[in-house]
Amino acid sequence: MRFIWLFVLVILVSCKTVPTQEQLVMQKKHIDEYHEFMELLENYKVAREKKYAEPTSLEVWIEMVRNKFNENFEPSDSMIGHEVKTRVALDDDGFVKSTSVVSSSGHPELFNAASDAIRNSAPFPVSGLSEKNRRVAQNVTLVFAP
């Protein structure tokens, strides 16, 4: 019986391999690359949040709306090839007051999905915009064509 345990112990010890110096260097390189990537990702996230916290131009505001909307909109396959033009009215804090159809290619669920995604993406801050751009942003027409 002791012989079997000794044999098993020898096998277990011999199976354990120690990484070579080259393998350790490669592991450290991969870990360092991972940390660099995570730092870049965090810096991007912070910069994006800062940029969108209070957009100062209509172009940045439109980009913010598009990004927030894309995070919440998942069109079905049947919506592809259809289009809906929607008017969105916002209050002074950037929350949606109303949405309405301006024109549609006839897919009823597309307007509902777009409206839900807009409401789930709000608020869209408008306080950093000039008075002229704020009026544009608070009553904007958006086209959705998945």
N, C-alpha and C positions, 0 to 999 in steps of 0.2 A: 504494500500500500504506500509506504514512504517513497518507494521508487517512482510510482506514478505521479505523486505530488511533486517530486523533484523534477521529473521529466516535464510536467506541465509548467512549472516555474521557469525552467530553462527555455522552453519554447516561448513563453510570454516575454521574458527578458530579451531574447534574441529577435523577437518581432518588433520590438520598439526601436525605431530608427531615430537617430539624432539628425536634425537638419544640417545640411552642409552650410558653410559660410556663405556660399553663393545664394542658396535658398533663403537664408536669413536676410541677406541684403535685398533680394527681390521682394520679400514680404514687407520689409520696412519701406521700400520704394512704393509699393501698392498702398500701404497705410498712409504714407505721406501724401500721395496723389489723392486719396479719398478725402483726407482732411483739407487739402487745398480746394478740391471741388466743393465740399460742404461750406467752406468759408466764402467762396465765390457765390454759391447759391444763396447764402444768408445775406451777403452784401447786395445782391440783386433784389432780393425780397425787400430789404430795408429801403433801398433806393426807389423801388416801385411803389411801396406804401407811402413814402414821403412825396413822390411825384403825384400820386393820386389822392393824397389827403385833402388837398385843396388846389385843384388845377387852376393855373393862371392864364391859360390860353384855351381857345375853343378846340384847337387841334388835340391838345392833351386830354381835354374833357371827352372828346369823341373817342379817343383811344381807350380811355378809362371805361367808358360805357361799353365799348365793343368787347374789351377783355372781361369785364364783369358779366356781361350778357353771355359770352361764349362759355363761361364756367357753369352757367345754369340752364343752357338750352341744349336739348338733345332731340333733334328732329327724328321722326320715324322715317323709314324707307319710303312710305307713301307720300311724304312731304317733299321729297327731292324732285326738283323741276318745277315746283310751284313757287309763288311769290305773294307776299302780302306787304302792303305799304301801310304803316301804322303811325298815327299821330299820338305823341306822348306829351302830356302836360304835367309839369313838376311844380311843387310848391317852393317856397323860398329856401327850405332846408334840403331840397333835392329828392324829396319823396314823391312817388307817383300819385297825382290827383286823378288822372283818367287816361285811358287808352281807347282809341277808336280806329276803325278801319277807314283808310282813305281809298284804297283800291285793293282788289284781291284777284288771284287767278282761280278762285273757286274751291280751295281746300279749306274746309271749316276748322279743322283741328290746328292748322298752322297759326291762325290768329290767336287761338286760345293758348297754344304752347308758347308763342312769342310773348303774349301778355303776361303769362305766368312767370316766364323767365325774367322779364323786365321788372316785375314786382319783387321777385326774389333777389334781384341784383341791387335794388335800391337800398340806400340812398345814393344819388349821384350829386355830390356836393357842387354847388354853383357859386358859393360865396366868394371864391377867389377870382371869379371872372369879372371882366368889365361889365358895366351896366348893359351895353349893347349886346355883348356875348351872352350875358345872363338871360336876356329876353329870348334870344335864339334858343338857348339850351332848355329853357323852361317850356317851350312849345315847339318841339322838334319832331320832324317826320323821319321815321326810320324804315328802311326797306329790308325785309327778311326773305332771302331766297336760298334755302338749303340745297 
